[in-house]
Structures are given as C-alpha cells and as structure tokens.
Amino acid sequence: MDRQFHLTINGKQVAGASSFDVVNPATGEAFAQCPKADEAMVDQAVAAAKAAFPAWAALPVEERAALVEKLADALHARIGEFASLLTSEQGKPLDQAQYEIMGSVFTLRAFAQMRIEPKTLRDEGGNKVIEHRTPLGVVAAITPWNFPVILVMNKLGPALVTGNTMVIKPAPTTPLTTCLFGELCAEILPAGVVNVICDQNDLGAKLTGHPDVAKVAFTGSTATGKKVMASAAEGVKRVTLELGGNDAAIVLDDVDPRKVAQKVYGGAMANAGQICVAIKRAYVPEAMYDEFCDELATLAKAAVVDDGSKQGTTIGPIQNKMQYDKVKALIEDAKTRGTVLAGGDAIDRPGYFIPPTIVRDLDDDAPLVREEQFGPVLPVLKYSDIDDVIARANDSDMGLGGTVWGKDLARATEVAMKIDTGTVWVNQYLAIDANIPFRGSKQSGLGGELGEAGLHEYTQPHIINAVALEDA
C-alpha cells in the first residue's frame, strides 16, 4: 500500500519516531507501514490534550455534540475507504467491516444526542441539594484488534460529549483505521482534543501511568486489564475495563434444535469468533444433543473461509499469529478429550485461517471450555438438570455476557436472571445498543460503556448542598 499514515498530535499529522509493519492476516505478509511513537511523543500528546481541555470543557455541550455529529458525517462519507482498510488489517469479511463502520457512525450520533442534566436530590425546608457532573480531563483510550473502529467510538463519543480530551492508542496489529480516523479529528476538532499515538505494546505503561492522564478506558484481555489497573493505581485514576468473556449459551428443552443451532452458530462464529461476547460454550439438553451438534457441524462445513476482501467469504482469518497459535493449541488439546465434528485443522495456505470447528463430548474442565478461545471453535456440552447447568455456566472467573434460548419467554428470562454476567440476551445475541449500558462482572470488567452509564464514567459527580444564610 502506497498510502502514508501519521500520528495525530495537537491537531497535526506527525511522522513517527520510527515505523513498523502492519500484516494482512489473510496473507501473513506486511501490506503497510505504521508510524511508531516514542516516549517523548506520548508526553507531547498528553500535553496537547491537557492544554486543550479547559477550552473544550468550557464549550456548551450543544457545540461539542455538533462536532461529534460532524465526525459521524465524515466517517459515513468515507465508509468504503474505512471498511476496505479495516478488512486489510483485521481480516473480517468486507460486509462485516462495513457493518462495523456503520455501527461506529450510529454510536457517535447516539452519544451526540445524550445529555446529563443536573439532578435535584432535595429541595425542602430551605435545603437544596444538587448533583451535577463535570469532565475529568485527559482520557487515555486503549483499544483492541477485534473491533478497532467501533471500540474507539464507544470511548470517544461519551468522552467528548461530556467535555474530556483524549489520547488514543490502538492495538499494534490494527492501528491504521485509527490513524485514518485521527485525520478526521484533526480536520474537525480543535487542536489537541483528540490525539492518536501508535506503538508495539511498549508505551502502554507510560500512557496509563502518566500523571496528567485522569482516566484510562481500556478494552482487551483480562491479563492486560490487570496491568492497566495496576499502572493507573499510582495516580488513583478513574478506570473503565471491558475485558475477556467466556460466554455460555443455555438452550432450553422447548425449542426446535435445528433452528436454535443456527442462531447459536451465528453467535459463536461472527468475526471468526473474535468477539468478547461471542458464544464461547453451548449447553444443550441431552434429549436434543445429537441433533443440535449435527446441525452445527453442517453449518460449519458450509462456511466459506477465505480472504475477507473476496465476495462470498463468510469467515476471515484469525487476526494475528499469536492468537492463531493459541487457537490451534486449544483445538489440538480438544482432539484428545472430545469429538471433532467439523474443522479441527488449520487450513494449509498463507495467512491465519482456521475453519469453523465444532467439538462435542468434552468435560467441563477441558481448556476449550474453561478458557476463552477467541476464535471459530465451539465446544458443545450436554445437560439434564436446569439448576445444574446454571451452576456450570456460572463456574467461571469471567462474567461478560451470555444467552438463553427458549420458547417460553418467562421461563427463559427466569433462567437468564440467574446467570452471573453483566448482560444476558434471551433468544438473541450480540444485541449491543449504544443507548443500553454494557458492563462485565467478576474478572470481565470494571465500570461500564454505552448508555447514560457510559456518559457517567467520564464525569466526576459534584454534590452542592445549600441552605440559606440566616441573619446575614
């Protein structure tokens, strides 16, 4: 690719101190160069955000929201360019890339419409108590490689609308769409309001521990999230962590197994399974277990696994070699413990391709069941007692999402209420809405994103408790 990419610092497009390769996972070969920041550039970006903060925070919220709307318009106008670049660096099929960009536009527009009004907590007997919220300052946003565009917007939308400024650091394997978005920010926003730096996982601690950063918003693995939290602790920074998941699907005994298998398959294999809230393990009643597994295998064998830029591709590659090797190792282990019905071997071709893989007859202690695979592999487990399967689903350090499938909606909802995760969807999957809060429990996260709760994460609540001064 001949195109040049830049960092965004203080409203300017800046060359990196050096550069690094960005690999197309469909070929395993570098297709572009990304500028790499050094520690001095991190300091420059944070200083620019800090300097821009007072004026940005002082702007009326309607003016800030209007500029966020302009960002949405600019992103929408270049959807084809962003989607093509996203497929090249992330690997997902082009139609799914377009869907992510459109979702990003919607997210920005949704946050541009949100407001936090002062709340009167008491107004009686001459005593008036008001809660109002103010921005925090400089926000460091660190984003992952599975949805590198929309997961920026989940942070940028609420941060900017509430009056904060930002330094964004994308994942080093998918930095280019964020660099491209930085160009839009430099054109539309005041200098310093949004800055973009890129690294090779060597500047994270410098950014999260920076004394002038007020909040860290991180999406990624639980292991890295713990490091982010520890780094932020020195300055008692506000932290939002959206971490890993090992989401269970519980299928009830009143459904059509073949129809629900199609839905569970979709929830497990979208984006090649590289979604924090993808279905990671499915629990199916013993009476319909064989039929359910057979339908999953049929669907997996019919998938078109190829370069995401090719028309008709339904599943692209794993995004990077490290994750590719991890998924392969989990599959090899599962072969010794259960029965592989479809897939089971990496495709012998350039790139990081693993076909949809369905595994049955595993025990609950198998690594493929206990760990988050983050790839196109689904273990299917049987059950015969509903209370037992709820306990098995909850037996995890993670608690991000989950699904329950049943014709009797009241019964399915009752089961969902007993699942210990931040979100449980009933008879649907990945139903993420910018207007609905999203958060994890246990080791799947801290704080929340989206909805009014997402706005609150970027503000400091102030209580004003006033009474009249008598005999003044």
Residue pairs with C-beta under 8 A, 6 or more apart in sequence:
1 31
1 32
1 88
3 32
5 32
5 33
5 34
5 35
5 175
5 176
5 179
5 180
6 13
6 14
6 15
6 16
6 35
6 179
6 182
6 183
7 13
7 14
7 15
7 16
7 35
7 37
7 41
7 45
7 179
7 182
7 195
7 196
7 197
7 198
8 14
8 179
8 182
8 183
8 185
8 186
8 194
8 195
8 196
9 41
9 44
9 45
9 48
9 195
9 196
9 197
10 44
10 45
10 48
10 51
10 52
10 191
10 192
10 195
11 48
11 186
11 189
11 190
11 191
11 192
12 186
12 191
13 182
13 183
13 186
14 35
14 41
15 35
16 34
16 35
16 36
16 37
16 38
16 41
16 198
17 36
17 37
17 38
17 40
17 41
18 35
18 36
18 38
19 33
19 34
19 35
19 36
20 33
20 34
20 36
20 172
20 200
21 30
21 32
21 33
21 34
22 30
22 31
22 32
22 33
22 34
22 89
22 173
22 174
22 175
22 176
23 29
23 30
23 31
23 173
23 320
24 30
24 31
24 88
24 89
24 91
24 351
25 90
25 91
25 316
25 317
25 318
25 319
25 320
25 351
25 352
26 91
26 306
26 307
26 308
26 309
26 316
26 317
26 350
26 351
26 353
27 307
27 350
27 351
28 321
28 350
28 351
28 352
29 350
31 88
31 89
32 88
32 89
32 176
34 172
34 175
34 176
34 179
34 198
35 179
35 198
36 198
36 199
36 200
37 45
37 197
37 198
37 199
37 203
38 203
39 203
39 206
41 197
42 167
42 197
42 203
42 206
42 207
42 210
43 210
45 167
45 195
45 196
45 197
46 138
46 140
46 167
46 195
46 207
46 210
46 212
46 213
47 212
48 191
48 192
48 195
49 138
49 165
49 166
49 167
49 192
49 193
49 195
49 212
50 137
50 138
50 165
50 212
51 192
52 165
52 190
52 191
52 192
52 193
53 135
53 137
53 138
53 164
53 165
55 190
56 64
56 160
56 163
56 164
56 165
56 190
56 193
57 134
57 135
57 163
57 164
59 163
61 115
61 161
61 162
61 163
64 160
64 161
64 163
65 112
65 113
65 161
66 112
67 160
67 188
67 189
68 108
68 111
68 112
68 157
68 160
68 161
69 108
69 109
69 112
70 188
71 108
71 184
71 185
71 188
71 189
72 105
72 108
72 109
72 112
74 184
74 187
74 188
75 82
75 101
75 104
75 105
75 108
75 181
75 184
76 101
76 102
76 105
78 184
79 98
79 101
79 102
79 105
80 98
81 180
82 97
82 101
82 149
82 177
82 180
82 181
83 94
83 97
83 98
83 100
83 101
84 94
84 97
84 309
85 176
85 177
85 180
86 92
86 97
86 100
86 101
86 148
86 149
86 174
86 177
87 93
87 94
87 97
87 308
87 309
87 316
88 176
88 309
89 148
89 173
89 174
89 175
89 176
89 177
90 97
90 145
90 146
90 148
90 174
90 177
90 308
90 316
90 319
91 272
91 308
91 316
91 317
91 318
91 319
91 352
92 100
92 271
92 272
92 308
92 316
93 308
93 313
93 314
93 315
93 316
94 308
94 309
94 311
94 313
96 270
96 271
96 308
96 316
97 308
100 147
100 149
100 150
101 149
103 150
104 149
104 150
104 152
104 153
106 434
107 150
107 153
107 154
107 157
107 434
107 450
108 153
108 156
108 157
110 157
110 434
110 435
111 157
111 158
111 160
111 161
111 434
111 454
111 455
112 157
112 161
114 158
114 161
114 452
114 455
116 133
116 162
116 452
116 455
116 456
116 459
118 130
118 131
118 132
119 130
119 131
119 132
120 128
120 129
120 130
121 129
121 130
121 131
121 463
122 128
122 129
123 129
126 467
126 468
127 465
127 466
127 467
128 464
128 465
128 466
128 467
129 463
129 464
129 465
129 466
130 463
130 464
130 466
131 461
131 462
131 463
131 464
132 461
132 462
132 464
133 162
133 456
133 459
133 460
133 461
133 462
134 163
134 459
134 460
134 462
135 162
135 163
135 164
135 458
135 459
135 460
136 164
136 214
136 215
136 238
136 458
136 459
136 460
137 164
137 165
137 212
137 213
137 214
137 215
138 164
138 165
138 166
138 167
138 212
138 213
138 214
138 215
139 155
139 159
139 164
139 165
139 166
139 167
139 213
139 214
139 215
139 216
139 217
139 458
140 166
140 167
140 169
140 207
140 208
140 210
140 213
140 215
140 216
140 217
141 152
141 155
141 156
141 159
141 166
141 167
141 168
141 169
141 217
141 218
142 168
142 169
142 204
142 207
142 208
142 216
142 217
142 218
142 219
142 220
142 228
143 151
143 152
143 155
143 168
143 169
143 170
143 171
143 178
143 219
143 220
144 151
144 171
144 219
144 220
144 221
145 171
145 173
145 174
145 319
145 320
146 271
146 274
146 275
146 276
146 319
146 374
147 271
147 275
148 170
148 171
148 174
148 175
148 177
148 178
149 177
149 178
149 181
151 219
152 168
152 170
152 178
152 181
154 219
154 434
154 449
154 450
154 454
155 166
155 168
155 217
155 219
155 240
155 449
156 166
156 168
156 194
157 434
157 454
158 449
158 454
158 455
158 457
158 458
159 165
159 166
159 217
159 458
160 166
160 189
160 193
160 194
161 455
162 455
162 458
162 459
164 214
164 215
164 458
165 192
165 193
165 194
166 193
166 194
166 195
167 195
167 196
167 197
167 207
167 213
168 178
168 182
168 194
168 195
168 196
168 197
169 196
169 197
169 198
169 199
169 203
169 204
169 207
170 177
170 178
170 179
170 196
170 198
171 220
172 198
172 199
172 200
172 201
173 319
173 320
174 319
175 198
178 196
178 198
179 196
179 198
181 196
182 194
182 195
182 196
185 193
185 194
185 196
186 194
197 203
197 207
204 224
204 227
204 228
204 231
205 227
205 231
207 213
208 216
208 218
208 228
208 231
208 232
208 237
209 231
209 232
209 234
209 235
211 235
213 235
213 237
214 237
214 238
215 237
215 238
215 239
215 240
215 457
215 458
216 228
216 231
216 232
216 237
216 238
216 239
216 240
217 239
217 240
217 449
217 457
218 224
218 225
218 228
218 239
218 240
218 241
218 242
219 241
219 242
219 243
219 276
220 243
221 243
221 244
222 243
222 244
222 397
222 398
222 443
222 444
225 241
225 243
225 445
225 446
228 239
228 241
229 239
229 241
229 446
232 239
238 457
239 446
239 447
240 445
240 446
240 447
240 448
240 449
240 457
241 440
241 445
241 446
241 447
242 276
242 438
242 439
242 440
242 444
242 445
242 449
243 276
243 398
243 400
243 440
243 443
243 444
243 445
244 276
244 372
244 374
244 398
244 400
244 443
244 444
245 276
245 277
245 278
245 280
245 372
245 398
245 399
245 400
245 401
245 421
245 440
245 444
246 280
246 281
246 370
246 371
246 372
246 396
246 398
246 400
247 277
247 278
247 279
247 280
247 281
247 400
247 401
247 402
247 403
247 421
248 279
248 280
248 281
248 282
248 283
248 392
248 393
248 396
248 402
248 403
248 419
249 264
249 267
249 268
249 279
249 281
249 282
249 283
249 402
249 403
249 404
249 405
249 429
250 283
250 389
250 390
250 393
250 402
250 403
250 404
250 405
250 415
250 419
251 257
251 260
251 264
251 282
251 283
251 284
251 285
251 288
251 292
251 405
251 406
252 285
252 386
252 404
252 405
252 406
252 407
252 408
252 411
252 412
252 415
253 285
253 287
253 288
254 406
254 407
254 408
254 411
255 405
255 406
255 407
257 284
257 288
257 291
257 292
257 295
258 291
258 292
258 295
260 292
260 405
261 292
261 295
261 296
261 299
262 295
262 299
263 405
263 427
263 428
263 429
264 279
264 282
264 296
264 378
264 403
264 405
264 429
265 295
265 296
265 299
265 300
265 356
265 378
266 429
267 278
267 279
267 403
267 429
267 430
268 278
268 279
268 280
268 282
268 376
268 378
269 278
269 300
269 303
269 315
269 356
269 376
269 378
270 278
270 430
271 278
272 315
272 316
272 317
272 318
272 319
272 354
272 375
272 376
273 280
273 373
273 374
273 375
273 376
273 377
273 378
274 318
274 319
274 323
274 374
274 375
275 430
276 400
276 401
276 444
277 400
277 401
277 423
277 429
277 430
277 432
278 374
278 430
279 378
279 403
279 429
280 372
280 373
280 378
281 369
281 378
281 379
281 380
281 381
282 292
282 378
282 379
282 380
282 381
283 381
283 382
283 383
283 389
283 392
283 393
284 292
284 293
284 380
284 381
284 382
284 383
285 382
285 383
285 384
286 382
286 383
286 384
289 360
289 380
289 382
292 380
293 341
293 358
293 360
293 380
294 341
296 341
296 342
296 358
296 378
296 380
297 341
297 342
297 358
299 356
300 341
300 342
300 343
300 355
300 356
300 357
300 358
301 342
303 314
303 315
303 355
303 356
304 312
304 313
304 314
304 315
305 313
305 314
305 315
305 316
305 347
305 353
305 354
305 355
305 356
306 312
306 313
306 316
306 353
307 313
307 316
307 317
307 351
308 316
308 317
315 355
315 356
315 376
317 324
317 351
317 352
317 353
317 354
318 324
318 327
318 352
318 353
318 354
318 375
319 352
320 352
321 352
323 352
323 374
323 375
324 346
324 352
324 354
324 375
326 373
326 374
326 375
327 354
327 373
327 374
327 375
327 376
327 377
328 346
328 354
330 367
330 368
330 371
330 373
330 375
330 377
331 340
331 343
331 344
331 345
331 354
331 357
331 359
331 368
331 377
333 366
333 367
333 368
334 340
334 359
334 362
334 366
334 367
334 368
334 377
334 379
335 344
337 362
337 363
337 366
337 368
338 359
338 360
338 361
338 362
338 366
338 368
338 379
339 359
339 360
339 361
340 357
340 358
340 359
341 358
341 359
341 360
342 355
342 356
342 357
342 358
343 354
343 355
343 356
343 357
343 358
343 376
343 377
344 357
345 355
346 352
346 353
346 354
347 353
347 354
347 355
354 375
354 376
354 377
355 376
356 376
356 377
356 378
357 376
357 377
357 378
358 378
358 380
359 368
359 377
359 378
359 379
359 380
360 379
360 380
360 381
362 368
362 369
362 379
362 381
363 369
364 370
364 381
364 392
364 395
366 379
368 377
368 379
369 379
369 381
370 396
372 398
381 392
383 389
383 392
386 415
390 415
390 418
390 419
393 402
393 419
394 418
394 419
394 420
396 442
397 442
397 443
398 440
398 442
398 443
398 444
399 420
399 421
399 422
399 440
399 441
399 442
399 443
399 444
400 421
400 422
400 423
400 440
400 441
400 444
400 445
401 421
401 422
401 423
401 424
401 425
402 416
402 419
402 421
402 423
402 424
402 425
403 424
403 425
403 426
403 427
403 428
403 429
404 412
404 413
404 415
404 416
404 419
404 424
404 425
404 426
404 427
405 412
405 426
405 427
406 412
406 415
406 426
406 427
409 426
409 427
412 426
412 427
413 426
416 424
416 425
416 426
417 424
420 441
420 442
421 440
421 441
421 444
422 438
422 439
422 440
422 441
422 444
422 445
422 448
423 438
423 439
425 431
432 438
432 450
433 450
433 451
434 450
434 451
435 450
435 451
436 450
436 451
437 448
437 449
437 450
437 451
437 452
437 453
437 454
438 448
438 449
438 450
438 451
438 454
439 445
439 447
439 448
439 449
439 453
440 446
447 457
448 454
448 457
449 457
